């Protein structure tokens, strides 16, 4: 009788629209190094909700923040191998797998977010970056966020000279390393999750990130000086494993794309609100904010372009720089 009852229930589930069988549902596992309060993770939650809504529960996204699925490089490796469905992270980390993405890390490339998104959503980025990513195993579903980075340290930075010899944590990325060498610092690649303790223990003298992240991950507690340098933009993207994306039906891929745009909109809204009050909150937290003369910073940054041309190709750097100027 029990077997007969289960068969009847299964048949009823198939007959009723909107009822999803457990074996037909799929959950995408998506990792990030960022903390649950970060705008990116808030956007990821909005994406997950929209994906479930669009698919009627047939396709879901489980978001794992705070490096729960491994350090940044490990997550990228697993995405490339198809072990992990996706990652939401900086394209600066992707450079270790698709070197051409390093062109987005040129110092002082764009003046603002609007210019950045015109570049990222345009044809040059599609042909020169997104297509290369797919061939390497990474499906860039959408570029989600652009932020501009400043330097925070254990002692004040009032001028370029104050950076001399300081150990500054950077993303393990050639452009970041080249820039901070040009600035006279000692660039120190390190996993994101290790920064707080390294600052606390004096292993490094400082790090660099956008103002909202500086606050949200509590680095302001252990590096009480913020220098406004806007030296580089950082692009965060939602990237899926090309293998796993290809296994989705065309309809499922469409759901993912639509949901990703909803996630991006949520990130933009959250980021805009936080950016508007970030410096006020940082000052209220007792952080010493300095505004060094940026002319020598820009000059030092531009000197690294020749080195980037050797690594990335002169034509690629020229095309992206031209597209960035609009």
N, C-alpha and C positions, 0 to 999 in steps of 0.2 A: 504493500500500500504506500510506503514511504517513497519508493522509486517512482510509482505512478504519480504521486503528488508532485514530486520534483519536476517530472516531465511536463505536467500540466502548467506549473508555474513558469517554466522556461518558455513554453509555447506562448503563454500569455504575455511574457515580457517582449517576445519578438513581435507580437501582434499590436502592442500599444506604442504609438509614436512617442519619441522622447525618452523611452526607457533604454538605458545603456547596459549591456551585459558587461560584467567585470572583465571578461577576456577580450572584449573589443576596445576597452579604454586603454589609453596610453598616457603615461606621465613623463614629461621631459625633465630631466635633472639638470639644473642650471646653477653653476657656482659663481661666487664672487669673493674677493678679498675684503670687500667693504662691509662696514658695520650696519646693523639693521636700521639705524636712524638716518643713514646716508640717503640723499635724494635718489641715487641710482637704485637702491633697494626698495624705496617707496615706489618708484616707477616700475620696478620688476613685479611688485605686488599688483599694481594696476594692470600690467600686461597679463599676469596669470589669471586674474579675475575675468578679463575680457576674453582670453583664449577659451576658458571653460564655458563662458556664455556663448561664444560663437559656435563652438563645437557641440553644444548640448551635453557637455561632460565627457565627450569621446576623446578629447585631447586636453591635457592639463599640463601645468608647469609647476614644479616644486623648486623653490628658490632656496639656496643654501648660502647665506652670507658668512662673513667673518672667517673665511678660509676653512670652512668645515670640510670641504672636499679636497683640501690640499693647498699648498702654497701656489702662488700665481703661475710659476713655470710648470709645476706639476699639472695644474688644471689645463693649461694650454696644450701640454703634451697629450693629455687624455682626450681632449676635444679633437685634436688632430688624428688620434688613433681610433676615434669613434667610441671610446669607453665612456666618455661624458658627453651628454647631448649639447651642452652649451656653456658659455661663460660670458659674463658682463664685466668687462675690464678695459683697461687703457690699451689703445693700439700701440703705445710705446712698449708694452710687454710682448706684443705680437711680432715686433721687429726681430726677435730672436729666431723666428720661424720664417717670416717673410720680410726680408731686409728692406724692401722698398718702402714699407710703411714708415720708415725712419724719416722720410721727407716731410711728414707732418710734424716732426719734432725740431724743425729748424727754428732757432731762436728768433723771436720778433717777426714771425712769418705773416701774421694777420693782426689787425688792430682791434678787432672785436668779434663777438660771437656771430653776428649776422654775416660778416665776411667769411668766417670759418664755415658756416653751414652752406653758403653759396658754393664754396669750394668742395665740401664733402658730398653734397647732393648733386654735384655737377658731373659732366662727362669725363673730365680728366681723372677724377677720383675713381669713377666706375671702370674705366679702361686700364688705368695704371695701377690701381690698388685693389679694388674689390675683385676684379677678375683674377689677378695674381693670387689673392687669398684663396679663392675657390680652388685653383689648381694645386695649392699647397695643402688643401684639406680643411679650409676654414670658410664658412659661409657668413659673410658680413650681412646680417639681416638689415640692420640700420645703425648708423652713427647716432648715438643717443645724447651726448653731452659734450660741451666744450667749456673748459675752464682755463683760467690764466693763473699762473703759479708765482708764488712769492717765496722768499727764503726766511726760515725761522731758525733761531740759534740760541745757544746758552748765554752768549754775550752779544752786545749790540753791534749791528752793522750799519754804520753811518756813511760809508764810502766803499768803493771797490777795494781799497787797500785793506779794509778790515776783514776781508775774506781770505787774505793770504794765509795759506797753510791749514785752514779749517777743514776738518773732516765733515763733509756734507753728504748725507745719504742721498743717493740718486737711484732712479729706476735703472736696472741693468740694461742699459741701452746706449749705443755708441754716441748718439747726439747729445744726450744728457752728460755723459762722461766728458766728451770733447768740450762742451760749453763750460763746465765747472773747472776744467783744467785751464781753459782760456781766461777764466775769471780769477785764477790764482789759487783756487781752493784745491783740496784733495778729495776728489769724488770717490764715494764709498758705496758701491752697489750693495743692496741689502733687501731682503724680502720685506714687504710692507708691514707684516705682522710683528716684525722684530724691532721696529723703530722706537716705540715708546720705551722699552727696557734699555735699548742702546743709548738713548738720550739720558735716561734716568741715571745710568751707570757711568756716563761720560765716555762711552766707547766711541761715540760720534759727537761732533760739536753742533750739528744742526741737520736740517732736512729742508725739503721744499715741497710745497703743495698749494692748492687753492685755499682761500680763507675759510670756506665752509667745512672742508675736510679737516683742516687744522684744528677747528673747534670740535667737530663731531667725534673725532677719534681721540680727543683729550691730549693732543700733543702740546697744547698751550700750557699744560700743567708742568711740563718738564723742559720746555724751550720757551722762555718768557720774553723773547725779542722777535719781532716780525718786521722784516724789511720789505717794503713794497717795490718789487722789481718787475713784475709782469713779464718775466724773461722768456716764457715759453707757454704755448697752449698745450693742454692735454685733452685728447679726444677719447671718450669712453664709448664703446660700441657693444651691441648685443651680437655675439658671434656664435653660430651653431657649427657643430661638426658637419662637414660636407657629406660625409657618409650617412649620418643620421638624417640630415635634411633630405637627401635623395631618396631615403626610404619612406618618406611621407608622401601621401598622395598629393596631386595638384591642389585638391580642395584643402587638405591639411596645411600645405605650404601657404596657401592664401590666408588661412586663419592666423598662422604664425606672423605673417607680414602685417596684417591688420592689427593684431594685438600688440605687436612691437611698436607700431606708431602710437598706439594709445599709451604704452609705457613711456615712450619718448616725450609725449605731451605732458605726462604727469611729472617726469623729471624736470622739464623746463619750468613748469609752474612752481614746483617746490624749490628749485634752484633760484629762480627769480626772487621769490620772497625772502629766502635766506640770505642771498647776496646783498639785498637792500639793507639788511640790518647786521651783517656779519662784522664789519669793522667796528660798529658801535658796541656789539657784544664782546668783541676782542678787547677793546679799550676798557670796557666795564669790568672785564676779568683781570685787569691790572697788567696787561701785556704792554711792553714798551714798543710803540710803533715808530719806525723811522722811514724816511723817504729820501734815499740817497740819489744823487745826480745820476740819471740813467744814461747819459751820453757815453761814458766809458763802458758801461754794460753793453749797450747796443753795438758799439764798435768791436768789442771783444766777441760778442755773439756772431756778428757778421763775418768775422775772420774765420769762423769754423765752417763757412759755406764751402770753401774750396776743398776742405777735407771731406765734407759730405759728398761733393761732386765725385771725388775719387772712389768713394764707397758705393754711391747710389747711381751714379751716371750723371754727366753734365746736362744731358737733354731732359732727364726726369726732373732734376732740380729746377731747371729753367722753366719747364712747362707748368709745374706746380706753383712756382713763385709768380708766374704771370697770371695764372688762374686766381691766385690769392689776391692779387691786386685788382681783380675784376675786369 
